[in-house]
Amino acid sequence: MNVLCPSCAAQYDVPQSQMARPRLLRCARCSTEWRVPPAGLPEPVAPNPAEDASPIVVPLLPPIMDAGAMLPLVAAQAKPAGARRGAVLWIVLWLLSLMVIVAGLYAVWHWRGAIGHRWPPSLRLLRMLPEVARP
């Protein structure tokens, strides 16, 4: 038996054996609870509007505009500006991290003698660094 959620129209396939008595079902998508009649009872049929002799009168009201529809250009421009700002921030952070790495490598090269004196195992690595004549 196919059962539809009354609020979000999610469809569930429930076995007939589970529908022998009235059950309270809960939608997994929207958590709405509703009762389903037993499988033996027919589902209620909506009345035919053609049988009703009185016409339905619907008053005409002006359409309500939401605030988002009134400012489409401002909303469209706001998102790319935030995206550009985020991209610039990432570029600045990458450049800053590269500067920290380069400064660290320069410090190791500059103080390679002191580092090798205090930590002798590092001499094998420090000897691979180029020697530059100091004035």
MODELLER restraints for C-alpha pairs under 7 A, 6 or more apart:
rsr = mdl.restraints
at = mdl.atoms
rsr.add(forms.Gaussian(group=physical.xy_distance, feature=features.Distance(at['CA:1:A'], at['CA:13:A']), mean=5.72, stdev=0.5))
rsr.add(forms.Gaussian(group=physical.xy_distance, feature=features.Distance(at['CA:1:A'], at['CA:14:A']), mean=5.27, stdev=0.5))
rsr.add(forms.Gaussian(group=physical.xy_distance, feature=features.Distance(at['CA:1:A'], at['CA:15:A']), mean=6.01, stdev=0.5))
rsr.add(forms.Gaussian(group=physical.xy_distance, feature=features.Distance(at['CA:1:A'], at['CA:16:A']), mean=6.02, stdev=0.5))
rsr.add(forms.Gaussian(group=physical.xy_distance, feature=features.Distance(at['CA:2:A'], at['CA:11:A']), mean=6.70, stdev=0.5))
rsr.add(forms.Gaussian(group=physical.xy_distance, feature=features.Distance(at['CA:2:A'], at['CA:12:A']), mean=5.68, stdev=0.5))
rsr.add(forms.Gaussian(group=physical.xy_distance, feature=features.Distance(at['CA:2:A'], at['CA:13:A']), mean=4.70, stdev=0.5))
rsr.add(forms.Gaussian(group=physical.xy_distance, feature=features.Distance(at['CA:2:A'], at['CA:14:A']), mean=6.24, stdev=0.5))
rsr.add(forms.Gaussian(group=physical.xy_distance, feature=features.Distance(at['CA:3:A'], at['CA:11:A']), mean=5.76, stdev=0.5))
rsr.add(forms.Gaussian(group=physical.xy_distance, feature=features.Distance(at['CA:3:A'], at['CA:12:A']), mean=5.13, stdev=0.5))
rsr.add(forms.Gaussian(group=physical.xy_distance, feature=features.Distance(at['CA:3:A'], at['CA:13:A']), mean=6.34, stdev=0.5))
rsr.add(forms.Gaussian(group=physical.xy_distance, feature=features.Distance(at['CA:3:A'], at['CA:14:A']), mean=6.97, stdev=0.5))
rsr.add(forms.Gaussian(group=physical.xy_distance, feature=features.Distance(at['CA:4:A'], at['CA:10:A']), mean=5.54, stdev=0.5))
rsr.add(forms.Gaussian(group=physical.xy_distance, feature=features.Distance(at['CA:4:A'], at['CA:11:A']), mean=4.61, stdev=0.5))
rsr.add(forms.Gaussian(group=physical.xy_distance, feature=features.Distance(at['CA:4:A'], at['CA:12:A']), mean=6.31, stdev=0.5))
rsr.add(forms.Gaussian(group=physical.xy_distance, feature=features.Distance(at['CA:5:A'], at['CA:11:A']), mean=6.59, stdev=0.5))
rsr.add(forms.Gaussian(group=physical.xy_distance, feature=features.Distance(at['CA:5:A'], at['CA:27:A']), mean=6.36, stdev=0.5))
rsr.add(forms.Gaussian(group=physical.xy_distance, feature=features.Distance(at['CA:8:A'], at['CA:30:A']), mean=6.86, stdev=0.5))
rsr.add(forms.Gaussian(group=physical.xy_distance, feature=features.Distance(at['CA:16:A'], at['CA:39:A']), mean=6.69, stdev=0.5))
rsr.add(forms.Gaussian(group=physical.xy_distance, feature=features.Distance(at['CA:19:A'], at['CA:38:A']), mean=5.32, stdev=0.5))
rsr.add(forms.Gaussian(group=physical.xy_distance, feature=features.Distance(at['CA:19:A'], at['CA:39:A']), mean=5.34, stdev=0.5))
rsr.add(forms.Gaussian(group=physical.xy_distance, feature=features.Distance(at['CA:20:A'], at['CA:38:A']), mean=5.32, stdev=0.5))
rsr.add(forms.Gaussian(group=physical.xy_distance, feature=features.Distance(at['CA:20:A'], at['CA:39:A']), mean=5.84, stdev=0.5))
rsr.add(forms.Gaussian(group=physical.xy_distance, feature=features.Distance(at['CA:21:A'], at['CA:38:A']), mean=4.78, stdev=0.5))
rsr.add(forms.Gaussian(group=physical.xy_distance, feature=features.Distance(at['CA:22:A'], at['CA:35:A']), mean=6.72, stdev=0.5))
rsr.add(forms.Gaussian(group=physical.xy_distance, feature=features.Distance(at['CA:22:A'], at['CA:36:A']), mean=5.78, stdev=0.5))
rsr.add(forms.Gaussian(group=physical.xy_distance, feature=features.Distance(at['CA:22:A'], at['CA:37:A']), mean=4.97, stdev=0.5))
rsr.add(forms.Gaussian(group=physical.xy_distance, feature=features.Distance(at['CA:22:A'], at['CA:38:A']), mean=4.86, stdev=0.5))
rsr.add(forms.Gaussian(group=physical.xy_distance, feature=features.Distance(at['CA:23:A'], at['CA:35:A']), mean=5.59, stdev=0.5))
rsr.add(forms.Gaussian(group=physical.xy_distance, feature=features.Distance(at['CA:23:A'], at['CA:36:A']), mean=5.68, stdev=0.5))
rsr.add(forms.Gaussian(group=physical.xy_distance, feature=features.Distance(at['CA:24:A'], at['CA:33:A']), mean=6.61, stdev=0.5))
rsr.add(forms.Gaussian(group=physical.xy_distance, feature=features.Distance(at['CA:24:A'], at['CA:34:A']), mean=5.62, stdev=0.5))
rsr.add(forms.Gaussian(group=physical.xy_distance, feature=features.Distance(at['CA:24:A'], at['CA:35:A']), mean=4.51, stdev=0.5))
rsr.add(forms.Gaussian(group=physical.xy_distance, feature=features.Distance(at['CA:24:A'], at['CA:36:A']), mean=6.59, stdev=0.5))
rsr.add(forms.Gaussian(group=physical.xy_distance, feature=features.Distance(at['CA:25:A'], at['CA:33:A']), mean=5.48, stdev=0.5))
rsr.add(forms.Gaussian(group=physical.xy_distance, feature=features.Distance(at['CA:25:A'], at['CA:34:A']), mean=5.49, stdev=0.5))
rsr.add(forms.Gaussian(group=physical.xy_distance, feature=features.Distance(at['CA:25:A'], at['CA:35:A']), mean=6.11, stdev=0.5))
rsr.add(forms.Gaussian(group=physical.xy_distance, feature=features.Distance(at['CA:26:A'], at['CA:32:A']), mean=5.51, stdev=0.5))
rsr.add(forms.Gaussian(group=physical.xy_distance, feature=features.Distance(at['CA:26:A'], at['CA:33:A']), mean=4.35, stdev=0.5))
rsr.add(forms.Gaussian(group=physical.xy_distance, feature=features.Distance(at['CA:26:A'], at['CA:34:A']), mean=6.67, stdev=0.5))
rsr.add(forms.Gaussian(group=physical.xy_distance, feature=features.Distance(at['CA:27:A'], at['CA:33:A']), mean=6.50, stdev=0.5))
rsr.add(forms.Gaussian(group=physical.xy_distance, feature=features.Distance(at['CA:112:A'], at['CA:126:A']), mean=6.29, stdev=0.5))
rsr.add(forms.Gaussian(group=physical.xy_distance, feature=features.Distance(at['CA:116:A'], at['CA:122:A']), mean=5.75, stdev=0.5))
rsr.add(forms.Gaussian(group=physical.xy_distance, feature=features.Distance(at['CA:116:A'], at['CA:123:A']), mean=5.12, stdev=0.5))
